[in-house]
């Protein structure tokens, strides 16, 4: 009986740990919930202002580096001030997922 309780507890802990892990399939959800959609448009191809970049189809590594640089403050030029207020809410794992997903868009 004790061993089965330990096994159930271990499986529950593993399930909780895995539940927090995002995957590339979460890209569209993250794009919406992290408010990227508000400025870059529904699919990253039609930003709300002409000075905001089109990010659909962007090179994955470039997009990831730009998001990380804005988050850290290493990039503080151009329109990055608009993103600075949001990027502290985006984890490095989520940045990687967003970069991967954006690179797949047309």
N, C-alpha and C positions, 0 to 999 in steps of 0.2 A: 504494500500500500504506500509506504513512504517513498519508494523508488518511483512509483507512478506519479506521485505529487511533484517530485523533483523534475521528472521528465516533462510534465505539463507546464510547470513554471518556466523551464528552460525554453520550451517551444513558444510560450506566450512572450517571453522576453525577446526571442529571435523575431517573432512576428512584429512586435512594436519597433524593433530596430529597423527592420526592412520597410515598414510602413512609412518611415520618414525619408526613405531614399527616393529621389525623383529620377525619372528616366527621360530619354530623348522624346518619348511620346508625350511628355508633359510640356513640351515647348509651347504649343498653342495656349494652354491654360496659364502658364507662367507669363506669357506675353500679355495676356489680358489682366491677370491679377496683379502684376507688378506695374501696371499702367503704361506699358510701352505703346499700347494701341492708341492712347490718348493723343500722342504727338506724331507717331510714325504711321498711323492709319491701320486699317483692319489686317492687312497682310504685309505691312512694312514697305509697301511700294508707293504709297501716296500719303506723304506727311501732310499735316495740317497747315504748315507754312513752307514756302519754297526754300527757306534757309535751313530747314531741318533735313537731315539726310534720308535718302531711301536706303533702307537696310535689308530689304529682301534680296537674297542671293549674295549677300556680302561674304567675303572670305571668312571662314570660321575663326581662324586664329586672330585675324585682324579685329573682328568684332569683339572677341573675348578680351583681347589686350586693351581695346578702347574702353570697354566697360570697366575693367579692372583699374585702368589708369584714372578714369573719372572717379571711381569709388575711392581710390587712395588719395586723390588730389594731385597726382602726377600730371594729369591733363586738366587744365583749368582755363582753356581758351575757347573761343567761338561759342557754340551753343551748349557747351558742357555744363554750364551753370544750371540749366534747366533740368539736367539729369542728376546732378549732385544730390538734390533733395530726395531722390528716389533710390539711388544706388546703395545707400546704407541698409535698405530693406531687402537687398538681393544677395544671397550667399554666393560664394565662389562656385559651388556645385550648380546653382541655378544659372549663373553666368555662363558656365560651360554648356549647359543644356540649351539656353537661349541662343548662344553662338552657333551650336550645331544645327538647331532647328532653322534659324535664319538662313544659314548657308544652303538649305535645301529648297528654299522658296524661289520662285521665278520672278 
